[in-house]
Amino acid sequence: MKLMDIFGTLKKDMDFIERQLYRSIEGDEALLNETSLHLLKAGGKRLRPVFVLLGGKFGTYDLDRLQYVAVPLELIHSASLVHDDVIDDAGTRRGKPTVKAKWDNKIAMYTGDYIYARALMLATQLPEPEVHQILSKALVQMSIGEMEQIRDFFNNDQTVRHYLLRIRRKTALLIAISCQLGAVAAGAPRHISSLLYRYGYNVGMAFQIRDDLLDLCGTEKSIGKPPGSDMRQGNITLPVIYTLEDAKLREPLLRTIGKIRRGEDGNPVAAAIEMIKAGPGIARAEQLAETFTNKALSALEQLPEGKARTHLKEIALFVNKRSY
């Protein structure tokens, strides 16, 4: 089954969530409405709401309750992208101009803040303190992950462990709690929500590793931004770390990264990408993504059988092999 087939089984409910996403950011300030809608209109995979709905299948499925988890989590993700684009000085996102490119950095930062606030307002519609605690703790960790990434721009001495901790906070955690909170909001047993968290965490780790691979191996058309964008901004990702561990490639790659940092002519980003493709970094990163995917599948095997479990398995397999 393909990813779009899975989305098709949830189409009615996802259409409802999509409408609620747009409604959730409507306010009295026209400019904030326009800037907040800008990224939502660019689309996206909407994986986090899908994870919420599938997690809800393991309890008492109630869309009226699940929306107050699904919509906030997608809004939080969207807000983080608006902020990321300011930090990365990104001109495009999903093939469209970013908020910071169409307006400016200040407008983009306040737009992100506004979307975060809207997300938290929606989440308060659920009275369970556990939902709010999980959500707030995740936001704290996400902020730490973002700060760590900024601090480590062009830090060529990062370890794999350091990288994994950063992407856990920056990416995997939000996917993990999307799966978990769907089950919590549906009143599923705690051991079920814990297994879903473990599944989501490992899928999230594989997702970010695959994202970093696509930044090096994808095309601008497929990924919606120029290849090598991470290196341009100084973000040292897993394939780069692995390549720097190679004795023959370390010094040439360090020199090329230095040229990127200094903004030298001659397209050093393309040269660095070719160097990384010629080394062991791509294959080793793919292998680690496969390891995380297998851990996700192992967690799934302990969940009750059914369509929801099958769909989660297909999503994990898609994430690990995705090309966009």
C-alpha positions as CSV (number, residue, x, y, z in Angstrom):
1,M,0.0,0.0,0.0
2,K,1.3,3.5,-0.9
3,L,1.3,6.5,1.4
4,M,-1.6,8.1,-0.6
5,D,-3.7,5.0,-0.2
6,I,-3.3,5.3,3.6
7,F,-4.2,8.9,3.5
8,G,-7.2,7.9,1.3
9,T,-8.6,5.7,4.1
10,L,-8.5,8.8,6.4
11,K,-9.6,11.3,3.8
12,K,-12.8,12.4,5.4
13,D,-11.2,12.9,8.8
14,M,-8.1,14.5,7.3
15,D,-10.3,16.9,5.3
16,F,-11.9,17.9,8.6
17,I,-8.5,18.4,10.2
18,E,-7.3,20.5,7.2
19,R,-10.3,22.8,7.6
20,Q,-9.7,23.1,11.3
21,L,-6.0,24.0,10.6
22,Y,-7.1,27.0,8.5
23,R,-9.8,28.0,11.0
24,S,-7.4,27.8,13.9
25,I,-5.3,30.7,12.8
26,E,-8.0,33.1,11.9
27,G,-7.9,36.3,14.0
28,D,-8.5,40.0,13.9
29,E,-5.1,40.9,12.5
30,A,-5.1,40.8,8.7
31,L,-1.4,40.6,8.3
32,L,-1.0,37.7,10.7
33,N,-3.8,35.9,9.0
34,E,-2.1,36.3,5.7
35,T,1.4,35.3,6.8
36,S,0.1,32.3,8.9
37,L,-1.9,31.0,6.0
38,H,1.0,31.3,3.6
39,L,2.9,28.2,4.8
40,L,-0.3,26.1,5.3
41,K,-1.3,26.8,1.7
42,A,2.0,25.5,0.5
43,G,0.9,22.1,1.6
44,G,3.0,19.4,3.3
45,K,2.7,15.7,4.1
46,R,0.5,16.3,7.2
47,L,2.2,13.3,8.8
48,R,1.7,14.4,12.4
49,P,-2.1,14.6,12.2
50,V,-2.1,11.3,10.4
51,F,-0.1,9.8,13.3
52,V,-2.5,11.3,15.8
53,L,-5.5,9.8,14.0
54,L,-3.9,6.4,13.7
55,G,-2.9,6.5,17.4
56,G,-6.5,7.3,18.2
57,K,-7.6,4.0,16.6
58,F,-6.1,2.1,19.5
59,G,-8.6,3.7,21.9
60,T,-12.0,5.2,21.6
61,Y,-11.8,7.1,18.3
62,D,-13.4,10.5,18.6
63,L,-12.5,13.0,16.0
64,D,-14.0,15.9,18.0
65,R,-11.3,15.2,20.7
66,L,-8.5,14.2,18.4
67,Q,-8.6,17.5,16.5
68,Y,-7.4,19.2,19.7
69,V,-4.2,17.2,19.4
70,A,-3.8,16.8,15.6
71,V,-4.3,20.5,14.8
72,P,-2.0,21.9,17.5
73,L,0.8,19.4,16.6
74,E,0.7,20.4,12.9
75,L,0.6,24.1,13.9
76,I,3.7,23.6,16.1
77,H,5.5,21.9,13.2
78,S,4.5,24.8,10.9
79,A,5.7,27.4,13.4
80,S,9.0,25.7,13.8
81,L,9.5,25.8,10.0
82,V,8.8,29.5,9.9
83,H,11.5,30.1,12.5
84,D,13.8,27.6,10.8
85,D,13.6,29.6,7.6
86,V,14.7,32.7,9.4
87,I,17.7,30.9,11.0
88,D,18.6,29.3,7.7
89,D,18.0,32.4,5.6
90,A,15.9,30.1,3.4
91,G,14.2,31.6,0.3
92,T,12.0,28.7,-0.5
93,R,10.0,26.1,1.3
94,R,8.1,23.3,-0.5
95,G,8.9,25.1,-3.7
96,K,7.2,28.4,-2.5
97,P,8.7,31.6,-1.1
98,T,9.2,31.4,2.7
99,V,7.4,33.9,5.0
100,K,10.7,35.6,5.7
101,A,11.4,35.9,1.9
102,K,8.0,37.3,1.1
103,W,7.8,39.6,4.1
104,D,10.9,39.9,6.3
105,N,12.6,38.3,9.4
106,K,10.6,40.2,12.0
107,I,7.3,39.4,10.5
108,A,8.3,35.7,10.2
109,M,9.4,35.5,13.8
110,Y,6.1,37.0,15.1
111,T,4.2,34.8,12.7
112,G,5.9,31.7,14.2
113,D,5.1,32.9,17.7
114,Y,1.5,33.5,16.8
115,I,1.1,30.0,15.3
116,Y,2.6,28.5,18.5
117,A,0.2,30.5,20.7
118,R,-2.7,29.4,18.6
119,A,-1.6,25.7,18.9
120,L,-1.5,26.0,22.7
121,M,-4.9,27.7,22.9
122,L,-6.4,24.8,21.0
123,A,-4.7,22.1,23.1
124,T,-6.4,23.5,26.2
125,Q,-9.7,22.4,24.9
126,L,-8.7,18.9,26.2
127,P,-8.9,18.9,30.0
128,E,-6.4,16.1,30.6
129,P,-3.2,17.5,32.3
130,E,-1.1,14.7,30.8
131,V,-1.7,16.1,27.3
132,H,-0.6,19.6,28.3
133,Q,2.5,18.2,30.2
134,I,3.6,16.1,27.3
135,L,3.1,18.9,24.8
136,S,4.9,21.6,26.9
137,K,7.9,19.3,27.7
138,A,8.3,18.6,24.0
139,L,8.3,22.3,23.2
140,V,11.1,22.9,25.7
141,Q,13.1,20.1,24.2
142,M,12.5,21.3,20.6
143,S,13.8,24.8,21.6
144,I,16.9,23.2,23.1
145,G,17.4,21.2,19.8
146,E,17.1,24.4,17.7
147,M,19.6,26.2,19.9
148,E,22.0,23.3,19.7
149,Q,21.8,23.3,15.9
150,I,22.6,27.1,15.8
151,R,25.5,26.6,18.2
152,D,27.0,23.8,16.1
153,F,26.9,25.6,12.7
154,F,30.2,24.7,11.0
155,N,31.3,22.6,14.0
156,N,33.3,19.9,12.2
157,D,34.1,18.0,15.4
158,Q,30.6,16.8,16.2
159,T,30.1,13.1,17.1
160,V,27.3,10.8,15.8
161,R,25.9,10.7,19.4
162,H,25.8,14.5,19.4
163,Y,23.9,14.6,16.1
164,L,21.4,11.9,17.3
165,L,20.6,13.8,20.4
166,R,20.0,17.0,18.4
167,I,17.6,15.4,15.9
168,R,15.8,13.6,18.7
169,R,14.9,17.0,20.1
170,K,14.5,18.8,16.9
171,T,12.4,16.3,14.9
172,A,11.8,12.8,16.4
173,L,10.1,14.0,19.6
174,L,7.3,15.8,17.9
175,I,6.5,12.7,15.7
176,A,6.8,10.5,18.8
177,I,4.2,12.5,20.8
178,S,1.9,12.7,17.8
179,C,1.6,8.9,18.0
180,Q,1.4,9.0,21.8
181,L,-1.1,11.8,22.2
182,G,-3.5,10.3,19.7
183,A,-3.7,7.3,21.9
184,V,-3.8,9.3,25.1
185,A,-6.7,11.5,23.8
186,A,-8.5,8.3,22.8
187,G,-8.2,6.8,26.3
188,A,-6.0,3.9,25.2
189,P,-4.1,2.0,27.9
190,R,-0.7,3.5,29.0
191,H,1.3,0.6,27.6
192,I,-0.3,1.2,24.2
193,S,0.6,4.9,24.2
194,S,4.1,4.1,25.3
195,L,4.6,1.6,22.5
196,L,3.3,4.2,20.0
197,Y,5.7,6.8,21.4
198,R,8.6,4.3,20.9
199,Y,7.4,3.7,17.3
200,G,7.1,7.4,16.6
201,Y,10.4,8.2,18.1
202,N,12.2,5.7,15.9
203,V,10.3,6.7,12.8
204,G,11.2,10.4,13.6
205,M,14.9,9.5,13.8
206,A,14.7,7.7,10.5
207,F,12.7,10.6,9.0
208,Q,15.4,13.2,9.9
209,I,18.3,11.0,8.7
210,R,16.5,10.5,5.4
211,D,15.8,14.2,5.2
212,D,19.5,14.9,5.6
213,L,20.3,12.4,2.9
214,L,17.8,14.0,0.5
215,D,19.5,17.3,1.1
216,L,22.6,15.8,-0.5
217,C,21.1,13.4,-3.0
218,G,17.8,14.9,-4.0
219,T,16.9,17.4,-6.7
220,E,15.6,20.9,-6.2
221,K,12.3,19.8,-7.8
222,S,11.9,16.8,-5.5
223,I,12.9,18.4,-2.2
224,G,11.6,22.0,-2.8
225,K,15.0,23.7,-2.1
226,P,18.5,23.7,-3.6
227,P,20.5,20.5,-2.7
228,G,23.2,21.2,-0.1
229,S,21.2,23.8,1.7
230,D,22.3,22.3,5.1
231,M,26.0,22.8,4.3
232,R,25.4,26.3,3.0
233,Q,24.0,27.3,6.4
234,G,26.7,25.3,8.3
235,N,24.5,22.4,9.4
236,I,26.8,19.4,9.7
237,T,24.5,16.4,9.2
238,L,25.1,12.6,9.6
239,P,26.5,11.8,6.1
240,V,29.0,14.7,6.5
241,I,30.0,13.4,10.0
242,Y,30.6,9.9,8.7
243,T,32.6,11.2,5.7
244,L,34.8,13.3,8.1
245,E,35.6,10.1,9.9
246,D,37.2,8.8,6.7
247,A,41.0,9.4,6.9
248,K,41.4,10.1,3.2
249,L,38.4,12.4,2.8
250,R,38.6,14.3,6.1
251,E,41.1,17.0,5.1
252,P,39.8,17.7,1.5
253,L,36.2,17.9,2.9
254,L,37.3,20.2,5.7
255,R,39.0,22.5,3.2
256,T,35.8,22.5,1.1
257,I,33.6,23.2,4.1
258,G,35.9,26.1,4.9
259,K,35.3,27.6,1.4
260,I,31.6,27.3,1.9
261,R,31.8,29.1,5.3
262,R,33.8,31.9,3.7
263,G,31.4,32.2,0.8
264,E,34.1,31.6,-1.8
265,D,33.3,31.3,-5.5
266,G,33.6,28.1,-7.5
267,N,30.5,26.2,-6.1
268,P,32.2,24.5,-3.2
269,V,28.8,23.1,-2.1
270,A,28.6,21.0,-5.3
271,A,32.2,19.9,-4.7
272,A,31.5,18.8,-1.2
273,I,28.4,16.9,-2.2
274,E,30.4,14.9,-4.8
275,M,33.1,14.2,-2.2
276,I,30.4,12.9,0.2
277,K,28.8,10.7,-2.4
278,A,32.2,9.2,-3.2
279,G,32.8,8.3,0.4
280,P,31.1,6.0,3.0
281,G,28.8,8.6,4.5
282,I,25.7,8.0,2.4
283,A,25.7,4.3,2.9
284,R,26.4,4.4,6.6
285,A,23.6,7.0,7.1
286,E,21.2,4.9,5.2
287,Q,22.1,1.9,7.3
288,L,21.4,3.8,10.5
289,A,18.0,5.0,9.1
290,E,17.3,1.3,8.4
291,T,18.2,0.4,12.0
292,F,15.7,3.0,13.4
293,T,13.0,1.8,11.1
294,N,13.5,-1.8,12.3
295,K,13.2,-0.6,15.9
296,A,9.9,1.2,15.0
297,L,8.6,-2.0,13.4
298,S,9.6,-4.0,16.4
299,A,7.5,-1.7,18.6
300,L,4.5,-2.1,16.3
301,E,4.6,-5.9,16.6
302,Q,3.6,-5.5,20.2
303,L,0.5,-3.5,19.4
304,P,-2.9,-5.1,18.6
305,E,-3.3,-6.2,15.0
306,G,-5.6,-4.2,12.8
307,K,-5.7,-1.7,10.0
308,A,-4.1,1.1,12.1
309,R,-1.0,-1.1,12.8
310,T,-0.8,-2.0,9.2
311,H,-0.9,1.6,8.1
312,L,1.7,2.6,10.7
313,K,4.0,-0.1,9.3
314,E,3.5,1.2,5.7
315,I,4.3,4.8,6.8
316,A,7.5,3.6,8.5
317,L,8.6,1.8,5.4
318,F,7.7,4.9,3.3
319,V,9.7,7.3,5.5
320,N,12.8,5.1,5.3
321,K,12.7,5.0,1.5
322,R,11.1,8.3,0.6
323,S,12.5,10.5,-2.2
324,Y,10.7,13.7,-1.3
